[in-house]
Amino acid sequence: MKSFEFIKVYDLKNNNHYMEDIQNATLKSDKFGLKITNGLFGSNEWWEAIDRGSIKKYTVEGVITKIFMSGDLPPNKWTL
């Protein structure tokens, strides 16, 4: 069996622009955003709720076998 070294390709904690967009939608719109039950998305309070287990945390690991840029395939062929 081959041994693979996994490389992190995405980390929500480092995506400040995305978190700011969600926070703005939450605070400035009645139609978009997330509930503030466990704190504002991306806030220290929110991350602490994840650490406590109040918000479930999921980690996805795997091997990327193909990568497609948007528009590379016809809409009925979106598979990896």
Backbone as a ProteinNet text record, in pm:
[ID]
protein_1_A
[PRIMARY]
MKSFEFIKVYDLKNNNHYMEDIQNATLKSDKFGLKITNGLFGSNEWWEAIDRGSIKKYTVEGVITKIFMSGDLPPNKWTL
[TERTIARY]
84.7	0	88.4	54	131	105.6	207.5	194.4	186.2	88.1	68.9	94.1	152.4	165	52.6	-36.2	-148.7	-108.5	-160.2	-136	-271.2	-279.2	-403.7	-426.6	-541.9	-572.9	-671.1	-735.4	-829.2	-840.2	-845	-863.2	-953.3	-1073.2	-1170.2	-1114.6	-1034.8	-981	-895.9	-841.4	-755.1	-828.3	-958.3	-1034.5	-1111.7	-1038.9	-1099.1	-1202.6	-1175.3	-1268.3	-1404.3	-1403.2	-1527.2	-1602	-1528.6	-1593.8	-1654.4	-1585	-1638.2	-1764.8	-1767.1	-1887.2	-2006.5	-1984.8	-2093.5	-2137.5	-2042.3	-2076	-2158.1	-2118.5	-2194	-2334.9	-2347.7	-2480.6	-2566.4	-2505.8	-2578.6	-2625.9	-2539.3	-2569.9	-2651.3	-2642.5	-2702.9	-2820.4	-2860.7	-2967.5	-3065.3	-3190.7	-3291.5	-3306	-3248.3	-3265.8	-3144.5	-3028.1	-2906.1	-2832.6	-2738.9	-2658.7	-2691	-2631.6	-2646.2	-2702.8	-2767.2	-2816	-2697	-2716.6	-2609.1	-2623.4	-2681.8	-2705.8	-2579.1	-2469.2	-2342.4	-2237.6	-2282.8	-2191.7	-2191.3	-2141.4	-2132.1	-2030.4	-2066.8	-1980.4	-1839.1	-1739.4	-1599.8	-1548.8	-1636.1	-1593.5	-1523.7	-1454.4	-1390.5	-1494.3	-1610.2	-1717.7	-1760.5	-1768.4	-1807.8	-1703.8	-1573.2	-1466.4	-1463.2	-1491	-1496	-1610.7	-1723.4	-1836.5	-1797.7	-1714.1	-1664.6	-1574.4	-1483.7	-1393	-1470	-1580	-1662.8	-1747.2	-1767.9	-1853.3	-1996.5	-2026.7	-2161.5	-2192.9	-2090.3	-2102.1	-2019.1	-2080.7	-2009.5	-1899.3	-1789.3	-1673.7	-1650.9	-1628.4	-1602.9	-1469.1	-1393.2	-1267.1	-1279.7	-1246.8	-1253.3	-1111.2	-1075.8	-943.7	-961.8	-869.9	-878.1	-769.6	-779	-681.8	-754.5	-706.1	-762.8	-709	-799.4	-755.6	-767.2	-855.4	-869.6	-913.1	-875.9	-917.2	-971.5	-1088	-1147	-1171.8	-1137.7	-1170.2	-1312.5	-1381.5	-1519.7	-1523.9	-1622.3	-1637.6	-1559.9	-1482	-1404	-1488.3	-1598	-1681.4	-1824.1	-1895.8	-2038.9	-2110.1	-2220	-2289.3	-2327.4	-2354.3	-2394.9	-2273.6	-2153.7	-2033.2	-1955.4	-2020.8	-1951.8	-1919.4	-1814.8	-1771.7	-1621.1	-1574.3	-1430.2	-1382.3
-119.1	0	124.5	219.9	343.9	431.3	504.1	599.4	739.5	815.1	949.9	1052.8	1162.8	1276	1372.2	1396.7	1484	1630.5	1710.1	1853.9	1922.3	2010.4	2083.4	2178.6	2167.8	2253.5	2364.2	2353	2457.2	2458.4	2577.8	2594	2715	2691.6	2799.5	2912.8	2879.2	2983.3	3085.5	3046.3	3136.7	3204.5	3187.2	3247.6	3368.8	3472.9	3593.1	3660	3665.8	3731.5	3660.5	3527.7	3450.1	3473.7	3468.4	3488.6	3628.5	3728.7	3866.2	3876.5	3810.2	3812.5	3751.1	3638.1	3572.8	3660.4	3720.5	3808.3	3927.4	3988.6	4102.2	4060.8	3944.9	3896.7	3872	3817.2	3787.7	3915.6	4015.5	4137.7	4239.7	4235.8	4342.6	4298.7	4171.4	4124.1	4036.4	4045.3	3957.1	3829.3	3827.2	3714	3621.2	3666.7	3588.4	3585.2	3491.6	3483.9	3360.5	3354.4	3239.9	3282.8	3189.8	3218.4	3245.3	3329.4	3366.8	3288.9	3171	3089.5	3065.6	3035.9	3006.2	3114.1	3234.8	3345.4	3375.6	3492.1	3534	3446.6	3395.1	3309	3367.1	3286.8	3328.8	3407.2	3439.5	3515.7	3422.6	3479.5	3397.7	3310.7	3369.1	3294.8	3173.8	3192.7	3086.1	2974.4	3010.8	2910.2	2836	2906.3	2841	2740.1	2772.2	2678.3	2551.9	2566.2	2449.1	2367	2433.6	2362.7	2289	2347.2	2284.7	2169.7	2168.2	2066	2111.9	2237.8	2291.1	2298.7	2319.3	2315.9	2196.7	2108.7	1990.1	2029.3	1956.9	1981.8	1858.3	1879.8	1771	1794.2	1688.2	1692.9	1595.3	1641.8	1556.9	1533.7	1408.2	1372.6	1283	1292.1	1205.7	1240	1177.9	1199	1263.3	1376.4	1443.5	1371.2	1320.7	1245.2	1324.3	1421.5	1508	1645.6	1746.5	1882.7	1943.3	2005.9	2072.9	2218.5	2306.8	2448	2467.6	2566.3	2588.2	2612.2	2550.4	2565.5	2463.2	2375.4	2276.7	2163.1	2133.5	2021	2066.7	1996.9	2027.7	2001.8	2071.1	2059.8	1917.6	1826.8	1690.8	1600.6	1652.7	1571.8	1613.5	1671.6	1717.7	1601.3	1528.4	1416.8	1425.4	1360.4	1351.5	1215.2
0	0	0	-83.9	-92.9	28.6	67.8	177.1	116.9	160.3	107.7	216.8	177.7	268.4	232.8	327.7	300.9	312.8	222.7	221.1	241.1	338	362.3	245.2	182.4	68.3	103.9	220.5	261.2	412.5	469.6	613.7	634.1	684.8	703.2	788	890.6	978.8	903.6	791	713.2	598.1	588.9	480.4	533.8	568.3	628.4	539.1	409.7	317.3	319	315.1	317.4	448.2	560.5	690.6	699.9	649.7	651.9	568.2	452.4	367.8	440.6	508.8	582.3	699.5	769.7	881.4	833.8	723.4	669.1	629.1	566.6	527.6	651.6	756.1	879.9	947.5	952.7	1027.1	948.1	814.6	734.8	647.6	655.2	568.6	646.7	608.4	666	584.2	462.8	372.1	365.7	410.2	398.4	532.1	544.8	665.7	747.3	866.3	954.9	1089.5	1158.2	1293	1384.6	1484.2	1576.3	1707.6	1703.1	1821.8	1902.8	1835.7	1902.9	1878.5	1851.1	1822.3	1673.4	1639.9	1499.9	1428.5	1312.2	1232.8	1223.5	1260.4	1251.9	1371.5	1466.8	1584.9	1683.7	1781.4	1885.6	1957.5	1986.1	2052.9	1969	1838.3	1745.8	1744.7	1736.4	1737.4	1871.4	1981.9	2112.8	2119	2054.6	2049.8	1973.4	1872.6	1800.4	1891.2	1962.2	2054.5	2164	2213.2	2317.2	2263	2132.4	2072.6	2052.9	2083.5	2061.5	1912.5	1831.5	1685.8	1640.2	1562.6	1516	1417.8	1425.2	1338.4	1252.5	1124.5	1031.5	962.7	949.7	876	760.8	642	524	476.2	462.2	411.3	290.7	198	81.5	-17.5	-130.9	-237.7	-354.7	-400.5	-516.8	-640.1	-722.8	-839.6	-969	-973.7	-1090.8	-1044.5	-1118.2	-1088.7	-1217.3	-1208.4	-1322.9	-1287.5	-1374.7	-1357.9	-1408.5	-1355.2	-1397.8	-1548.5	-1611.8	-1755.6	-1836.7	-1772.2	-1846.2	-1902.9	-1839	-1882	-1904	-1991.6	-2005.9	-1873	-1842.9	-1714.3	-1674	-1769.7	-1733.5	-1706.9	-1705.6	-1685.3	-1560.4	-1457.7	-1337.6	-1246	-1277.6	-1193.7	-1173.1	-1068.9	-1045.4	-1085.3
[MASK]
++++++++++++++++++++++++++++++++++++++++++++++++++++++++++++++++++++++++++++++++

